[in-house]
Amino acid sequence: MNLILRLLITAIVAFLLTKILPGVHFDGFSTAVIFAIVLGILNLIVKPVLSLFGLPLTIITLGFFALVINAIIILIADYFIDSMKVDGFWWAFIFSILLSIITSLANSMFSDGD
C-alpha cells in the first residue's frame, strides 16, 4: 500500500509541476501515473549504474552531480513516454529538483511512521 501511495504522490506532484513549469508537458494525469511508474523503474535499475559511474564526479562536485543524474533520469523517462515532453536539460534539471523536494515533503507528511 505504501508503494501505491508513493507512486500516487509522485504522479500528483509531477502533474502539478507541469502546470507551473512551461518546459515540461504531460498529455494528462494518466501520463503522470505512467511517468511515476517509469521513474520508479528507472530509479531502481538505471540510477544505481549512473551513480556508480558518476561517483568520482559526484565526489569532486560535492554531490552536485547527483542532481545532474536525476535530470538525466527524467530525460530517459521522457524518451520512453510518448505523451511526455521535456524541452531540454535545464527544464529536466529544474523539474527533478522540484519533484524531489516536494515529493519528499509530501511523503513525510503522509507516511504512517513505520
DSSP file (Angstrom, degrees, kcal/mol; ACC not computed):
  #  RESIDUE AA STRUCTURE BP1 BP2  ACC     N-H-->O    O-->H-N    N-H-->O    O-->H-N    TCO  KAPPA ALPHA  PHI   PSI    X-CA   Y-CA   Z-CA
    1    1 A M     >        0   0    0      0, 0.0     4,-2.2     0, 0.0     5,-0.2   0.000 360.0 360.0 360.0 -36.2    0.0    0.0    0.0
    2    2 A N  H  >  +     0   0    0      1,-0.2     4,-2.4     2,-0.2     5,-0.2   0.879 360.0  52.8 -62.7 -38.7    2.9    2.3    0.8
    3    3 A L  H  > S+     0   0    0      2,-0.2     4,-2.5     1,-0.2    -1,-0.2   0.916 109.0  48.7 -63.8 -43.4    4.3    1.9   -2.8
    4    4 A I  H  > S+     0   0    0      1,-0.2     4,-2.4     2,-0.2    -2,-0.2   0.902 111.3  50.5 -64.5 -40.6    1.0    2.8   -4.3
    5    5 A L  H  X S+     0   0    0     -4,-2.2     4,-2.5     2,-0.2    -2,-0.2   0.915 111.2  48.1 -63.1 -43.3    0.7    5.9   -2.1
    6    6 A R  H  X S+     0   0    0     -4,-2.4     4,-2.5     2,-0.2    -2,-0.2   0.901 112.1  48.9 -65.1 -40.9    4.2    7.0   -3.1
    7    7 A L  H  X S+     0   0    0     -4,-2.5     4,-2.4     2,-0.2    -2,-0.2   0.902 112.2  49.1 -64.0 -40.2    3.5    6.5   -6.8
    8    8 A L  H  X S+     0   0    0     -4,-2.4     4,-2.6     2,-0.2    -2,-0.2   0.906 111.0  49.2 -66.5 -41.6    0.3    8.4   -6.5
    9    9 A I  H  X S+     0   0    0     -4,-2.5     4,-2.7     2,-0.2     5,-0.2   0.927 112.2  48.8 -62.2 -44.9    2.1   11.3   -4.6
   10   10 A T  H  X S+     0   0    0     -4,-2.5     4,-2.6     1,-0.2    -2,-0.2   0.907 112.1  49.1 -61.4 -42.0    4.8   11.4   -7.3
   11   11 A A  H  X S+     0   0    0     -4,-2.4     4,-2.5     2,-0.2    -2,-0.2   0.919 112.7  46.7 -64.6 -44.0    2.2   11.4  -10.1
   12   12 A I  H  X S+     0   0    0     -4,-2.6     4,-2.5     2,-0.2    -2,-0.2   0.936 114.9  45.9 -64.5 -46.5    0.2   14.2   -8.5
   13   13 A V  H  X S+     0   0    0     -4,-2.7     4,-2.4     2,-0.2    -2,-0.2   0.919 113.9  48.8 -63.8 -43.7    3.3   16.3   -7.8
   14   14 A A  H  X S+     0   0    0     -4,-2.6     4,-1.6    -5,-0.2    -1,-0.2   0.917 111.8  49.4 -62.1 -43.1    4.6   15.7  -11.3
   15   15 A F  H  X S+     0   0    0     -4,-2.5     4,-0.7     1,-0.2    -2,-0.2   0.916 112.5  47.2 -63.3 -43.1    1.3   16.6  -12.9
   16   16 A L  H >X S+     0   0    0     -4,-2.5     4,-0.8     1,-0.2     3,-0.7   0.867 108.3  55.7 -66.9 -35.7    1.0   19.8  -10.8
   17   17 A L  H >X S+     0   0    0     -4,-2.4     4,-3.3     1,-0.2     3,-0.6   0.842 100.4  59.0 -65.5 -32.0    4.6   20.8  -11.7
   18   18 A T  H 3< S+     0   0    0     -4,-1.6    -1,-0.2     1,-0.2    -2,-0.2   0.758 102.1  55.0 -68.5 -21.6    3.8   20.5  -15.4
   19   19 A K  H << S+     0   0    0     -4,-0.7    -1,-0.2    -3,-0.7    -2,-0.2   0.738 116.6  36.4 -78.6 -23.1    1.1   23.2  -14.8
   20   20 A I  H << S+     0   0    0     -4,-0.8    -2,-0.2    -3,-0.6    -3,-0.1   0.851 109.3  63.4 -95.0 -43.6    3.8   25.5  -13.3
   21   21 A L    ><  -     0   0    0     -4,-3.3     3,-1.0     1,-0.1    -1,-0.1  -0.743  64.3-159.0 -89.9 121.4    6.8   24.8  -15.5
   22   22 A P  T 3  S+     0   0    0      0, 0.0    -1,-0.1     0, 0.0    -4,-0.1   0.604  86.6  62.2 -75.0  -9.2    6.4   25.7  -19.1
   23   23 A G  T 3  S+     0   0    0     68,-0.1    64,-2.9     1,-0.1     2,-0.4   0.450  94.3  64.7 -97.0   0.0    9.2   23.3  -20.3
   24   24 A V  E <   -A   86   0A   0     -3,-1.0     2,-0.4    62,-0.2    62,-0.2  -0.991  65.4-173.8-126.7 128.5    7.7   20.1  -19.1
   25   25 A H  E     -A   85   0A   0     60,-3.0    60,-2.6    -2,-0.4     2,-0.3  -0.976  12.3-176.7-131.1 133.3    4.4   18.8  -20.7
   26   26 A F  E     -A   84   0A   0     -2,-0.4    58,-0.2    58,-0.2     3,-0.1  -0.944  26.2-139.2-117.9 146.6    2.1   15.8  -19.9
   27   27 A D  S    S-     0   0    0     56,-1.5     2,-0.3    -2,-0.3    57,-0.1   0.789  78.1 -36.3 -72.8 -27.2   -0.9   15.0  -22.1
   28   28 A G  S  > S-     0   0    0     55,-0.2     4,-1.2     1,-0.1     3,-0.5  -0.971  73.1 -72.2-175.7-176.8   -3.0   14.2  -18.9
   29   29 A F  H  > S+     0   0    0     -2,-0.3     4,-1.9     1,-0.2     5,-0.2   0.826 122.9  62.8 -67.2 -30.1   -3.0   12.7  -15.5
   30   30 A S  H  > S+     0   0    0      1,-0.2     4,-2.3     2,-0.2    -1,-0.2   0.871 100.8  53.5 -62.4 -34.1   -2.7    9.2  -16.9
   31   31 A T  H  > S+     0   0    0     -3,-0.5     4,-2.8     1,-0.2    -1,-0.2   0.882 105.7  53.6 -64.6 -37.6    0.7   10.3  -18.3
   32   32 A A  H  X S+     0   0    0     -4,-1.2     4,-2.3     2,-0.2    -2,-0.2   0.878 108.5  49.0 -64.7 -37.5    1.7   11.4  -14.8
   33   33 A V  H  X S+     0   0    0     -4,-1.9     4,-2.0     2,-0.2    -2,-0.2   0.924 112.7  47.1 -67.1 -44.3    0.9    8.0  -13.4
   34   34 A I  H  X S+     0   0    0     -4,-2.3     4,-2.8     1,-0.2     5,-0.2   0.905 111.2  53.2 -61.8 -41.1    2.8    6.3  -16.2
   35   35 A F  H  X S+     0   0    0     -4,-2.8     4,-3.1     1,-0.2     5,-0.2   0.917 107.0  51.3 -59.7 -44.6    5.7    8.7  -15.5
   36   36 A A  H  X S+     0   0    0     -4,-2.3     4,-2.0     2,-0.2    -1,-0.2   0.895 112.6  46.1 -61.7 -39.9    5.7    7.8  -11.8
   37   37 A I  H  X S+     0   0    0     -4,-2.0     4,-2.1     2,-0.2    -2,-0.2   0.937 115.2  45.5 -67.8 -46.7    5.9    4.1  -12.6
   38   38 A V  H  X S+     0   0    0     -4,-2.8     4,-2.8     1,-0.2     5,-0.2   0.902 112.1  52.6 -63.4 -40.9    8.6    4.6  -15.3
   39   39 A L  H  X S+     0   0    0     -4,-3.1     4,-2.7    -5,-0.2    -1,-0.2   0.904 108.5  50.7 -62.0 -41.3   10.5    6.9  -12.9
   40   40 A G  H  X S+     0   0    0     -4,-2.0     4,-1.4    -5,-0.2    -1,-0.2   0.912 112.0  46.7 -62.0 -42.4   10.4    4.2  -10.2
   41   41 A I  H  X S+     0   0    0     -4,-2.1     4,-2.2     2,-0.2     5,-0.3   0.916 113.6  48.1 -65.6 -43.6   11.7    1.6  -12.5
   42   42 A L  H  X>S+     0   0    0     -4,-2.8     5,-2.4     1,-0.2     4,-1.3   0.891 110.5  51.5 -65.1 -39.0   14.5    3.8  -13.8
   43   43 A N  H  <5S+     0   0    0     -4,-2.7    -1,-0.2    -5,-0.2    -2,-0.2   0.805 113.2  47.0 -66.7 -27.5   15.5    4.8  -10.2
   44   44 A L  H  <5S+     0   0    0     -4,-1.4    -2,-0.2    -5,-0.2    -1,-0.2   0.861 129.6  16.9 -79.4 -37.5   15.6    1.1   -9.4
   45   45 A I  H  X5S+     0   0    0     -4,-2.2     4,-0.6    -5,-0.1    -3,-0.2   0.880 131.1  31.1-104.9 -51.6   17.6   -0.1  -12.4
   46   46 A V  H  X5S+     0   0    0     -4,-1.3     4,-2.4    -5,-0.3     3,-0.4   0.879 107.7  63.0 -84.9 -40.3   19.4    2.8  -14.2
   47   47 A K  H  ><S+     0   0    0     -5,-2.4     4,-2.9     1,-0.2     5,-0.2   0.876 100.3  52.6 -59.9 -41.3   20.2    5.3  -11.4
   48   48 A P  H  > S+     0   0    0      0, 0.0     4,-2.0     0, 0.0    -1,-0.2   0.892 111.2  48.4 -61.4 -35.8   22.5    3.0   -9.4
   49   49 A V  H  X S+     0   0    0     -4,-0.6     4,-2.3    -3,-0.4     5,-0.2   0.940 114.1  45.1 -67.6 -46.3   24.6    2.3  -12.5
   50   50 A L  H  X S+     0   0    0     -4,-2.4     4,-2.3     1,-0.2    -1,-0.2   0.889 112.9  51.7 -63.8 -38.2   24.8    6.0  -13.4
   51   51 A S  H  < S+     0   0    0     -4,-2.9     4,-0.4    -5,-0.2    -1,-0.2   0.876 109.2  50.3 -66.2 -36.9   25.6    6.8   -9.8
   52   52 A L  H >< S+     0   0    0     -4,-2.0     3,-0.8    -5,-0.2    -2,-0.2   0.940 115.1  41.7 -66.3 -46.6   28.4    4.3   -9.7
   53   53 A F  H 3< S+     0   0    0     -4,-2.3     4,-0.3     1,-0.2    -2,-0.2   0.822 118.3  47.5 -70.0 -29.4   29.9    5.6  -12.9
   54   54 A G  T 3X S+     0   0    0     -4,-2.3     4,-2.6    -5,-0.2    -1,-0.2   0.393  80.6 104.1 -91.0   3.8   29.4    9.2  -11.8
   55   55 A L  H <> S+     0   0    0     -3,-0.8     4,-2.4    -4,-0.4     5,-0.2   0.888  78.2  51.1 -56.1 -44.4   30.8    8.7   -8.3
   56   56 A P  H  > S+     0   0    0      0, 0.0     4,-2.5     0, 0.0    -1,-0.2   0.929 113.9  44.9 -60.0 -42.4   34.1   10.4   -9.0
   57   57 A L  H  > S+     0   0    0     -4,-0.3     4,-2.5     2,-0.2     8,-0.3   0.867 111.2  53.8 -67.7 -34.9   32.3   13.5  -10.4
   58   58 A T  H  <>S+     0   0    0     -4,-2.6     5,-3.4     2,-0.2     6,-0.3   0.899 111.4  45.5 -64.9 -40.1   29.8   13.4   -7.5
   59   59 A I  H ><5S+     0   0    0     -4,-2.4     3,-1.2    -5,-0.2    -2,-0.2   0.926 113.8  48.5 -68.0 -45.2   32.7   13.5   -5.0
   60   60 A I  H 3<5S+     0   0    0     -4,-2.5    -2,-0.2     1,-0.3    -1,-0.2   0.889 115.5  43.9 -63.2 -39.4   34.6   16.2   -6.9
   61   61 A T  T ><5S-     0   0    0     -4,-2.5     3,-1.4    -5,-0.2    -1,-0.3   0.288 113.9-116.6 -91.2  11.6   31.5   18.4   -7.2
   62   62 A L  T < 5S-     0   0    0     -3,-1.2    -3,-0.2     1,-0.3    -4,-0.1   0.848  78.1 -43.8  57.2  38.4   30.5   17.7   -3.5
   63   63 A G  T >><S+     0   0    0     -5,-3.4     3,-1.2    -6,-0.2     4,-0.5   0.266 110.6 114.4  96.8 -10.2   27.3   16.0   -4.5
   64   64 A F  H X>  +     0   0    0     -3,-1.4     3,-1.3    -6,-0.3     4,-1.0   0.846  69.6  63.8 -62.8 -33.6   26.1   18.4   -7.2
   65   65 A F  H 3> S+     0   0    0     -8,-0.3     4,-2.1     1,-0.3    -1,-0.3   0.747  88.9  69.1 -65.5 -21.9   26.5   15.8  -10.0
   66   66 A A  H <> S+     0   0    0     -3,-1.2     4,-1.9     1,-0.2    -1,-0.3   0.848  96.8  53.6 -62.5 -32.9   23.8   13.7   -8.3
   67   67 A L  H <X S+     0   0    0     -3,-1.3     4,-1.9    -4,-0.5    -1,-0.2   0.869 106.3  51.8 -67.6 -36.5   21.3   16.4   -9.4
   68   68 A V  H  X S+     0   0    0     -4,-1.0     4,-2.2     2,-0.2    -2,-0.2   0.897 107.1  52.9 -65.7 -40.1   22.6   16.0  -12.9
   69   69 A I  H  X S+     0   0    0     -4,-2.1     4,-2.1     1,-0.2    -2,-0.2   0.900 107.1  52.4 -62.1 -40.5   22.0   12.3  -12.7
   70   70 A N  H  X S+     0   0    0     -4,-1.9     4,-1.8     1,-0.2    -1,-0.2   0.903 109.1  49.5 -61.5 -40.6   18.4   13.0  -11.6
   71   71 A A  H  X S+     0   0    0     -4,-1.9     4,-2.2     1,-0.2    -2,-0.2   0.885 108.8  52.7 -65.4 -38.4   17.9   15.2  -14.6
   72   72 A I  H  X S+     0   0    0     -4,-2.2     4,-2.2     1,-0.2    -1,-0.2   0.888 106.5  53.1 -64.0 -38.7   19.3   12.5  -16.9
   73   73 A I  H  X S+     0   0    0     -4,-2.1     4,-2.3     2,-0.2    -1,-0.2   0.899 108.1  50.8 -62.8 -40.6   16.8   10.0  -15.4
   74   74 A I  H  X S+     0   0    0     -4,-1.8     4,-2.2     1,-0.2    -2,-0.2   0.910 110.2  49.6 -62.5 -42.3   14.0   12.5  -16.2
   75   75 A L  H  X S+     0   0    0     -4,-2.2     4,-1.7     2,-0.2    -2,-0.2   0.861 109.2  51.5 -66.6 -35.3   15.2   12.8  -19.8
   76   76 A I  H  X S+     0   0    0     -4,-2.2     4,-1.6     2,-0.2    -1,-0.2   0.909 109.3  50.4 -66.3 -41.1   15.4    9.0  -20.1
   77   77 A A  H  X S+     0   0    0     -4,-2.3     4,-1.8     1,-0.2    -2,-0.2   0.901 107.8  54.0 -61.8 -39.8   11.8    8.8  -18.9
   78   78 A D  H  < S+     0   0    0     -4,-2.2     6,-0.3     1,-0.2    -1,-0.2   0.874 105.4  54.4 -60.2 -38.0   10.9   11.4  -21.5
   79   79 A Y  H  < S+     0   0    0     -4,-1.7    -1,-0.2     1,-0.2    -2,-0.2   0.878 112.9  41.6 -63.4 -38.8   12.4    9.2  -24.1
   80   80 A F  H  < S+     0   0    0     -4,-1.6     2,-0.7     1,-0.1    -1,-0.2   0.726 105.2  68.6 -83.8 -22.6   10.3    6.2  -23.2
   81   81 A I    ><  -     0   0    0     -4,-1.8     3,-1.2    -5,-0.2    -1,-0.1  -0.873  59.9-168.1-106.1 113.4    7.0    8.0  -22.7
   82   82 A D  T 3  S+     0   0    0     -2,-0.7    -1,-0.2     1,-0.3    -4,-0.0   0.809  86.4  55.8 -69.1 -30.4    5.5    9.4  -25.9
   83   83 A S  T 3  S+     0   0    0    -52,-0.0   -56,-1.5   -57,-0.0     2,-0.4   0.237  97.4  78.7 -90.3  15.8    2.9   11.6  -24.1
   84   84 A M  E <   -A   26   0A   0     -3,-1.2     2,-0.4    -6,-0.3   -58,-0.2  -0.955  58.5-172.7-121.1 141.9    5.5   13.4  -22.1
   85   85 A K  E     -A   25   0A   0    -60,-2.6   -60,-3.0    -2,-0.4     2,-0.5  -0.983   8.7-173.1-139.2 126.5    7.7   16.2  -23.4
   86   86 A V  E     -A   24   0A   0     -2,-0.4   -62,-0.2   -62,-0.2     3,-0.1  -0.982  18.7-146.7-116.0 128.4   10.7   17.9  -21.8
   87   87 A D        -     0   0    0    -64,-2.9     2,-0.3    -2,-0.5   -63,-0.1   0.474  65.5 -39.3 -79.0  -2.0   12.0   20.9  -23.7
   88   88 A G     >  -     0   0    0    -65,-0.3     4,-1.9     1,-0.1     5,-0.2  -0.935  69.5 -69.7 162.5 177.6   15.7   20.4  -22.6
   89   89 A F  H  > S+     0   0    0     -2,-0.3     4,-2.6     1,-0.2     5,-0.1   0.899 122.3  53.0 -62.1 -43.1   18.2   19.5  -20.0
   90   90 A W  H  > S+     0   0    0      1,-0.2     4,-2.6     2,-0.2    -1,-0.2   0.858 108.4  50.1 -67.4 -34.2   17.7   22.6  -17.9
   91   91 A W  H  > S+     0   0    0      2,-0.2     4,-2.7     1,-0.2    -1,-0.2   0.900 112.1  48.5 -67.2 -39.2   13.9   22.0  -17.7
   92   92 A A  H  X S+     0   0    0     -4,-1.9     4,-2.5     2,-0.2    -2,-0.2   0.885 111.2  51.6 -64.9 -37.7   14.6   18.4  -16.7
   93   93 A F  H  X S+     0   0    0     -4,-2.6     4,-2.0     2,-0.2    -2,-0.2   0.948 113.6  41.9 -63.0 -51.1   17.1   19.7  -14.1
   94   94 A I  H  X S+     0   0    0     -4,-2.6     4,-2.5     1,-0.2     5,-0.3   0.921 115.6  50.9 -63.0 -44.8   14.6   22.2  -12.5
   95   95 A F  H  X S+     0   0    0     -4,-2.7     4,-2.8     1,-0.2    -2,-0.2   0.903 110.0  49.6 -59.8 -43.4   11.8   19.6  -12.7
   96   96 A S  H  X S+     0   0    0     -4,-2.5     4,-2.2     2,-0.2    -1,-0.2   0.883 111.3  48.9 -67.2 -37.9   13.8   16.9  -11.0
   97   97 A I  H  X S+     0   0    0     -4,-2.0     4,-2.4     2,-0.2    -2,-0.2   0.957 115.8  42.3 -65.3 -49.9   14.9   19.3   -8.2
   98   98 A L  H  X S+     0   0    0     -4,-2.5     4,-2.7     1,-0.2     5,-0.3   0.903 114.2  51.9 -64.4 -40.7   11.3   20.5   -7.5
   99   99 A L  H  X S+     0   0    0     -4,-2.8     4,-2.3    -5,-0.3     5,-0.3   0.916 111.2  47.8 -61.5 -43.4    9.9   16.9   -7.9
  100  100 A S  H  X S+     0   0    0     -4,-2.2     4,-1.8    -5,-0.2    -2,-0.2   0.929 115.1  44.2 -63.8 -46.1   12.4   15.6   -5.3
  101  101 A I  H  X S+     0   0    0     -4,-2.4     4,-2.1     2,-0.2    -2,-0.2   0.952 117.8  42.3 -65.9 -49.9   11.8   18.3   -2.8
  102  102 A I  H  X S+     0   0    0     -4,-2.7     4,-2.7     1,-0.2     5,-0.2   0.902 114.9  48.8 -70.0 -40.8    8.0   18.3   -3.0
  103  103 A T  H  X S+     0   0    0     -4,-2.3     4,-2.9    -5,-0.3     5,-0.2   0.878 110.3  52.9 -67.0 -34.5    7.6   14.5   -3.1
  104  104 A S  H  X S+     0   0    0     -4,-1.8     4,-2.0    -5,-0.3    -2,-0.2   0.931 112.4  44.7 -63.4 -43.9    9.9   14.2   -0.1
  105  105 A L  H  X S+     0   0    0     -4,-2.1     4,-1.7     2,-0.2    -2,-0.2   0.929 115.9  46.5 -64.4 -44.9    7.9   16.7    1.9
  106  106 A A  H  X S+     0   0    0     -4,-2.7     4,-2.1     1,-0.2    -2,-0.2   0.901 111.7  50.8 -66.2 -41.2    4.6   15.1    0.8
  107  107 A N  H  X S+     0   0    0     -4,-2.9     4,-0.9     1,-0.2    -1,-0.2   0.881 109.8  50.5 -64.2 -37.3    5.8   11.5    1.6
  108  108 A S  H  < S+     0   0    0     -4,-2.0    -1,-0.2    -5,-0.2    -2,-0.2   0.842 110.8  49.9 -70.1 -31.3    6.9   12.6    5.0
  109  109 A M  H  < S+     0   0    0     -4,-1.7    -2,-0.2     1,-0.2    -1,-0.2   0.874 118.3  37.7 -71.7 -36.6    3.5   14.2    5.7
  110  110 A F  H  < S+     0   0    0     -4,-2.1    -2,-0.2    -5,-0.1    -1,-0.2   0.424  88.5 113.5 -97.9   0.7    1.6   11.1    4.6
  111  111 A S     <  -     0   0    0     -4,-0.9    -3,-0.0    -5,-0.1    -4,-0.0  -0.444  64.5-137.9 -72.8 149.4    3.9    8.4    6.0
  112  112 A D        -     0   0    0     -2,-0.1    -1,-0.1     1,-0.0    -4,-0.1   0.266  46.2-102.0 -92.9  12.0    2.4    6.3    8.8
  113  113 A G              0   0    0     -5,-0.1    -2,-0.0     1,-0.1    -5,-0.0   0.677 360.0 360.0  81.8  18.2    5.6    6.4   10.9
  114  114 A D              0   0    0      0, 0.0    -1,-0.1     0, 0.0    -3,-0.0   0.488 360.0 360.0 -72.9 360.0    6.8    2.9   10.1
